[in-house]
């Protein structure tokens, strides 16, 4: 998660499934004045995680854009 935070300037944490070493639930957040930019950053972070996941399988991805 440290690399994802540094590479994409996002907040990132393991938020669920912490009791089972076989599973990980991650949350990544990006704050931007431009929704398109935030979406691009999150897509790039996901691609990075997929590339560097060391054989792990990503089973679900959810993205939410909140406008204030």
HUKA-V460801 format. One record per pair of residues at least 4 apart in sequence whose C-alpha atoms are under 6 Angstrom apart, sorted by sequence separation. I is the first residue (numbers start at 0). J is the second residue. D is the distance in whole Angstrom. If there is no record, write none. Layout:
# HUKA-V460801
i=I j=J d=D
i=I j=J d=D
This chain:
# HUKA-V460801
i=2 j=6 d=6
i=3 j=7 d=6
i=4 j=8 d=5
i=48 j=52 d=6
i=4 j=9 d=5
i=4 j=10 d=6
i=16 j=22 d=6
i=31 j=37 d=6
i=16 j=23 d=6
i=16 j=24 d=6
i=29 j=37 d=6
i=15 j=24 d=5
i=14 j=24 d=6
i=13 j=24 d=6
i=14 j=25 d=6
i=13 j=25 d=4
i=12 j=25 d=6
i=12 j=26 d=6
i=11 j=26 d=6
i=11 j=27 d=4
i=10 j=27 d=6
i=10 j=28 d=5
i=9 j=28 d=6
i=9 j=29 d=5
